[in-house]
Amino acid sequence: MSVGVSSYLSLSPEVASSLADGAPVVALESTLLAHGLPWPDNIEVALASEAAVRRSGAIPATIAVLAGQIHVGLSQKELERVAHGQGFFKASAADLGPLLAAQADAATTVSATVAAAARAGISIMATGGIGGVHRGDALDVSCDLTTLASEPVAVVSAGAKAILDLPKTLEYLETLGVPVVGYGTGNLPAFYTSSSELSLMHRVDGAAAAARLVRSHFAVHPRRGVLLCNPIPASEALPSEVVERALHAALQAAESLHVGGKALTPFLLGRIATETGLASVRANRALIIDNARVAGEVATALAALRRAA
């Protein structure tokens, strides 16, 4: 007898009943809790993100692997456990099978969260920034991109993380057939700054338009995601020269210390925080919470469209 994915999925009662009723649900990653932000910023951002989703009319579903089960929708006690981060693996989509078999604990990256959300039947996810093609080495490519190309989930983010090669990341998404859509912008956001000056072919203005685009995309491509790029709020954005100076110093430090693989992104973000006097952490907090708000609004609009149909 085969074992289905439902054997490894644990949906909270609230998430399960919401999905059964066709109510809007937004998936949220947990890597920012365990690896992306320091305590107590991480738990504060997680709770604020869930609150932003609820204010938008949707139900938040933060995802993590706990004792070999994919939990979709965490209690506050579980959120705090992940936020303390002790013994939590940083899981990409490729890691899920081995981690479930090992009955391990793990925080989910964008790719793992997208994969889990798709299995649970959740169409919208929010994060800070997706992974992509790293600077300097074209072979260092996040599986966030290929997972987006193979799972029917719309991801709301502030573009790709600023540490990445943004032109190559955008080109790779085009190659994979993943539409990159500006949310209230015609340019690709650059995470800490509102624009990379890279033009986007598609733009929507508001949640209703985004929901229509997501619905039509899934009708044509039922197994491929969408990237909705929501710029950081202007009041929280950092000057581009400040970001580039901090990033240059962080990249030099990573090279001298031979930091790579899964450790590279948290290392670079940590060094950028130091170089900017924690201004990058404040910006990161702001964009994560705003993306959760937008994702909640889009999920609510999409649920209304589906009910009407």
C-alpha positions in Angstrom: 0.0 0.0 0.0 1.4 3.4 -1.0 1.8 6.2 1.6 0.3 9.5 0.4 1.5 13.0 1.3 -1.5 13.4 3.6 0.3 11.0 6.0 2.9 13.7 6.5 0.6 16.8 6.5 -0.8 18.1 9.7 -3.3 21.0 9.2 -4.4 23.1 12.1 -8.1 22.9 12.7 -8.6 26.5 11.6 -6.7 26.0 8.4 -8.4 22.7 7.6 -11.9 24.2 8.1 -11.0 27.3 6.1 -9.8 25.3 3.2 -12.8 23.0 3.3 -15.1 26.1 3.2 -13.2 27.8 0.4 -12.1 30.6 2.7 -8.9 32.5 1.9 -5.7 31.1 3.4 -2.1 32.5 3.1 1.0 30.3 3.6 3.9 31.8 5.4 7.5 30.5 5.6 9.3 29.7 8.8 13.0 30.1 7.8 12.8 33.8 8.7 11.9 32.7 12.2 14.7 30.2 12.7 17.4 31.6 10.5 16.5 35.0 9.0 16.0 37.3 11.9 17.4 37.5 15.4 15.3 37.0 18.6 12.9 38.8 19.4 12.5 40.4 16.0 11.7 37.0 14.5 8.7 36.2 16.7 7.5 39.8 16.6 7.5 39.7 12.7 5.9 36.3 12.6 3.0 37.4 14.8 2.7 40.8 13.0 2.6 39.0 9.6 -0.1 36.7 10.8 -2.1 39.6 12.1 -1.7 41.5 8.8 -3.1 38.4 7.0 -6.1 38.3 9.3 -6.8 42.1 8.9 -6.9 41.5 5.2 -9.7 38.9 5.6 -7.6 35.7 5.3 -6.3 33.0 7.6 -2.5 32.7 8.1 -0.9 29.3 7.8 2.8 29.4 8.9 4.5 26.2 7.8 7.3 24.2 9.5 8.4 20.6 9.9 8.0 19.4 13.5 9.0 15.8 14.4 8.7 14.6 10.8 5.3 16.2 10.1 4.6 19.2 7.9 2.6 21.4 10.1 0.4 23.9 8.2 -0.7 26.5 10.7 1.3 26.9 13.9 0.1 27.8 17.4 1.9 30.6 19.2 3.8 28.1 21.3 5.0 26.4 18.1 6.0 29.7 16.5 8.1 30.5 19.6 9.7 27.1 19.4 10.7 27.6 15.8 11.9 31.2 16.6 14.3 30.0 19.2 15.7 27.9 16.3 17.6 25.2 18.3 18.0 22.1 16.1 15.9 23.4 13.3 17.3 22.5 9.8 17.0 25.0 7.0 14.8 23.0 4.6 14.4 23.5 0.9 11.8 21.5 -1.1 14.5 18.9 -1.9 15.1 18.3 1.9 11.5 17.6 2.8 11.5 13.8 2.1 14.7 13.1 4.0 13.6 15.3 6.9 10.2 13.6 7.2 11.9 10.2 7.1 14.3 11.3 9.9 11.4 12.7 11.9 13.3 15.9 12.1 12.5 19.5 12.9 13.0 22.1 10.2 12.1 25.6 9.2 10.8 25.9 5.6 12.4 28.1 3.0 10.3 29.6 0.1 10.6 26.4 -1.9 9.7 24.1 0.9 6.8 26.3 1.9 5.5 26.5 -1.7 5.7 22.7 -2.0 3.8 22.2 1.3 1.3 24.9 0.5 0.5 23.2 -2.9 0.0 19.8 -1.2 -2.4 21.4 1.3 -4.3 23.2 -1.4 -3.2 26.8 -0.5 -2.8 29.1 -3.6 -1.1 32.2 -2.1 2.1 32.6 -0.1 3.9 35.6 1.4 7.6 35.9 2.1 10.2 38.7 2.3 12.3 37.9 -0.8 12.7 34.8 -2.9 16.1 33.1 -3.6 17.6 33.2 -7.0 20.9 33.3 -8.9 23.8 34.3 -6.7 26.3 36.9 -7.8 29.5 35.7 -9.4 28.6 32.0 -9.7 25.8 31.2 -12.2 25.7 27.6 -10.9 24.6 28.7 -7.4 20.9 28.9 -8.1 18.1 28.6 -5.5 15.6 25.9 -6.0 13.0 28.6 -5.1 13.0 29.3 -8.8 12.4 25.7 -10.1 9.8 25.1 -7.4 7.9 28.2 -8.5 7.9 26.7 -12.0 6.4 23.4 -10.8 3.8 24.3 -8.1 0.5 26.2 -8.4 1.2 28.9 -5.8 1.3 32.6 -6.2 4.2 34.1 -4.1 4.1 37.7 -2.9 7.5 39.1 -2.2 9.6 42.2 -2.4 11.3 40.7 -5.5 14.4 38.6 -4.9 16.9 39.1 -2.0 19.3 42.1 -2.6 22.3 39.8 -2.2 21.5 38.1 -5.6 22.2 38.8 -9.2 18.8 40.3 -10.0 19.1 40.5 -13.9 20.1 36.8 -14.0 17.4 35.8 -11.6 14.8 37.6 -13.7 16.1 36.0 -16.8 16.0 32.5 -15.2 12.4 33.0 -14.2 11.5 33.9 -17.7 13.3 30.8 -19.0 11.2 28.7 -16.5 8.0 30.3 -17.7 7.2 31.9 -14.3 5.4 35.3 -14.8 6.9 38.1 -12.7 4.3 40.7 -12.0 4.8 44.1 -10.5 2.2 44.9 -7.8 1.7 48.6 -8.2 5.0 48.9 -10.1 6.5 48.4 -13.5 9.9 47.6 -12.2 11.4 44.6 -10.3 11.7 45.6 -6.6 15.2 45.2 -5.1 14.2 44.0 -1.6 15.6 46.8 0.6 14.9 49.4 -2.2 11.8 49.9 -4.1 13.2 49.4 -7.6 16.1 47.7 -9.3 15.3 49.6 -12.5 14.7 46.3 -14.3 11.5 46.6 -16.2 8.7 44.0 -15.9 6.4 43.0 -18.7 3.3 42.7 -16.4 1.8 44.9 -13.8 -1.3 44.8 -11.6 -2.7 47.6 -9.5 -4.6 46.2 -6.5 -5.7 42.9 -5.1 -8.7 42.4 -7.4 -6.6 42.7 -10.5 -3.9 40.4 -9.0 -6.6 37.8 -8.2 -7.9 37.9 -11.7 -4.4 37.4 -13.1 -3.7 34.5 -10.7 -6.9 32.8 -11.6 -6.3 33.1 -15.3 -2.7 32.0 -15.0 -3.7 28.8 -13.1 -6.4 28.1 -15.7 -3.7 27.9 -18.3 -0.8 26.6 -16.2 -2.3 24.5 -13.4 1.1 23.4 -12.2 3.1 26.6 -12.4 3.4 29.5 -10.0 3.4 33.3 -10.2 5.7 35.8 -8.6 3.9 39.0 -7.4 6.5 41.7 -6.6 5.4 44.2 -4.0 7.9 47.0 -3.3 9.0 47.8 0.2 7.0 50.7 1.6 8.7 53.9 0.5 9.1 55.2 4.1 11.1 52.1 5.1 13.3 51.7 2.0 17.1 52.1 2.2 19.2 54.2 -0.2 20.6 51.9 -2.9 24.2 53.2 -2.3 23.9 52.2 1.3 22.7 48.7 0.4 25.4 48.2 -2.3 28.2 49.3 0.1 27.0 47.0 2.8 26.6 44.1 0.4 30.1 44.6 -1.0 31.6 44.3 2.5 29.4 41.3 3.2 30.4 39.5 0.0 34.1 40.1 0.7 33.7 38.7 4.3 31.9 35.6 2.9 34.7 35.0 0.4 37.5 35.4 3.0 35.8 33.1 5.4 34.8 30.5 2.7 31.1 30.7 3.5 28.8 29.0 1.0 25.8 26.7 0.6 22.8 27.1 2.9 24.9 29.2 5.3 25.6 31.9 2.7 22.3 33.8 2.7 21.9 34.1 6.5 25.6 35.1 6.8 25.3 37.8 4.2 22.0 39.2 5.7 23.7 39.2 9.1 26.7 41.1 7.8 24.5 43.6 6.0 22.6 44.2 9.2 25.9 45.0 11.0 27.1 47.2 8.1 23.9 49.2 8.1 23.5 49.6 11.9 20.5 47.3 11.8 18.7 49.5 9.3 18.4 46.5 7.0 16.7 44.5 9.8 14.1 47.3 10.2 13.5 47.3 6.4 13.2 43.6 6.3 10.6 43.6 9.0 8.6 46.2 7.2 8.6 44.5 3.8 7.7 41.1 5.3 4.7 42.4 7.1 3.5 44.4 4.1 3.9 41.4 1.8 1.7 39.4 4.3 -0.9 42.2 4.0 -0.9 42.1 0.3 -1.1 38.3 0.1 -4.1 38.4 2.5 -5.9 40.9 0.3 -5.1 38.9 -2.9 -6.2 35.6 -1.3 -9.4 37.2 -0.2 -10.1 38.5 -3.6 -9.2 35.2 -5.2 -11.6 33.3 -2.9 -14.4 35.7 -3.8 -13.8 35.1 -7.5 -13.8 31.3 -7.0 -17.1 31.5 -5.0 -18.7 33.6 -7.8 -17.6 31.1 -10.4 
